[in-house]
């Protein structure tokens, strides 16, 4: 599965309520047609479910299935585990790297 699909799945699984596709597109900084393709793929894999939005018939909601939540948790575990090269660095170097990375992300 592509990194972008994993990112979408993690966002969907972390949402406290069913997520409108429009909101998912905004969270992922992409357009709605592409999010529709990504969600179609995730639905096909059994990782998310799409449903009608009771507040807006034109809108669809997406939620993670049990398998989707498990896959998102596994992705989170993998992505939060630093590679061996980083784990070998001293704690102060890791702290400096973390500060630098946080600044880079904040500038986006």
N, C-alpha and C positions, 0 to 999 in steps of 0.2 A: 504494500500500500504506500502511496506517495506521502511525503512529509506533509503536504498541504491537507490531504485527507485525514491524516492523523491529527493535525492541528484542528481541523473542523470537528472531528469526533470528540476531541478533548474539550472544546468549547461547548458542544452540545451536552456532553455528560456533566459538565460543571454547572450548567444552567440550573437555577433553582426551580424553574417552571418550564413548560414547553416553550420553545424558542421560535418566534416567527422567522421565516426564511429571510425576510428583509433585514431583520436585526442581525442574523448570522452573517449576512453579506457585509454589513457595516463592521461587525467585530473582526472579520477576516480581511477587511480592506480590499474587497473585490466586488464584482458586479453580481446581480441576482441570477442572470442566466448561468454563470459559471457555478454558483452555489447550488443551483438546481441540479446540474450535472453531477456535482460532488455528492449531494444528498441522494440522488438516484443510485449512485454506486454504493453508498453506505447502506441504503435500504436493501439493495440486492445482496449485500453481504450479511444481512440480518443484524446490523449493528445499530440502526436507528429506525424509527417509525415516523411516518408522516401522517398528519391528521388535519381535518378541517379546523379552522379557527372559528369558534362559536361567536366571537365578537366581530368578525369580518369574513364573510363568505369568500371573498377574493383572495384571502391570505391562507397560507398553510403553516402549520406548526410542526416542529420536529422535536422528538425526544429520543434519548438513548434507550436501547433495549438492555436487558440484563447482560447479554453478550457484549454489547457496546460499552457499557460501564466497565466491564471486566477488561476489555481491550484498551480502553482509555487509561485505566489504572496501570496496566502493564506498560503502556507507552510512557506514562508519567514516571514509572520506576526506571525504565531504561534511559529516558532523557535526563533524569536527575542524577544518574550515576556517572561521575566524571570518568574519563578514560584513565587507564593506568598511569600515563605520563603526567597527568595533572595530580593524581592522588599521591605521586611521589614527591611533589613540591612541598616545601616547608609551609606551615600554616600562615606565616606573615606574607609569603608570596601569593598564596591563594586569596587572602583577604585583599591584597592590592589588586589582583586580577578581578575579583568580584566588584570592587569599587569602580575600576575602569570600565568593565562591561556594563555596569548599571548606568554610568554616565553616557556611554555610547547609545544604549537603548533609550535613555531619556531624551537624547538629542533628536531622535527620529520623529 
